Amino acid sequence: MADSNVKMTPTKPREVIVSVVAGLLAPLLAIFLIVQLVLGIQANQKTDTSSEAAQKSALERIKPFAELAALDASAPVVEKSGQEVYEAACVACHGSGALGAPRFENKGDWNARIGQGYDTLVKNAIAGIRQMPPRGGNADLTDAEVARSVAYMANAAGASFEAPAAAAAEAAAPAEDKAAPAAAAAPATASTSAPAAPAAGAVAGAVKPDLAMGKKVYQTTCALCHAAGIAGAPKPGDMAAWKPRVAQGYATLYNHAITGIRGMPAKGGNPSLSEADIANAVGYMFSESGGKL
């Protein structure tokens, strides 16, 4: 039988408040810790720019959709040398080893391939092998031009392959033009009616680049390669990488950006950029890397 003399201690208001607050803090603390864990994981995730897949993706993004070339049917056909083909098509991967390509002048990368023989290497370069597209991704290259580039790269790594000789340049025979005498008799002023095209680099030399606008162009287009150093692109602010380029001068770098050079496509792979956009972007990277405008 319970002792009727036992008295229950009355609950004080302060104890009730403490209990309620403790009950609310526990789930809030748990939620806070979960959020911190998620944010910590996201903060530790870094964009992978060194992997093969990342480099392949970046190169694919900057690849121009199309290129317009005006050809003169009467112009002589001049085939490229092995070095010219390498600098125009091969250096993007072979210069840095992207996508597993054997690096230029690296004997360790090339020894096993040289052992396969010149004919095999040329056949693989023309048809494509593993991640290398046919003709290095440039379908306009002739078999002889591809063969010369293979010899150029292999010989730089210790091979002694004999590249095919360049064909003599042959100008197309001019067609008979019965109107030629009349054309010759035309006034001299007729040939000067069209204004001369502006010289390359005119935009670069005429207006000082807008560095604020240049930064925006860099962030939307140029950073795809320059921020990570893909395909040998110098990173802005890397004084050692930019020193020889700064020494060439701003106008020269502008012209290279317009026409493309080595692994960099014309206009950074974005043909919609204006010459002013290119001038601003080059000016921004040039000034960020020690150049004086």
Protein Blocks (a to p, Z undefined) as FASTA:
>chain_A
ZZfkbccddddfklmmmmmmmmmmmmmmmmmmmmmmmmmmmmmpccdfkbmklmmmmmmm
mpcfbdcddddfkbccddddfklmmmmmmmmmmmnopghiacehilklmmmmmmnojklm
mmmmmnopajbcghhhpakbcfklmmmmmmmmmmmnopacdcddddddddddddddfklm
mmmmpcfklmmmpccdddehklmmmpccdfklmmmmmmmmmmmmmmnopghiacehilml
mmmmmmnojklmmmmmmnopajbcghhhpakbcfklmmmmmmmmmmmnopaZZ
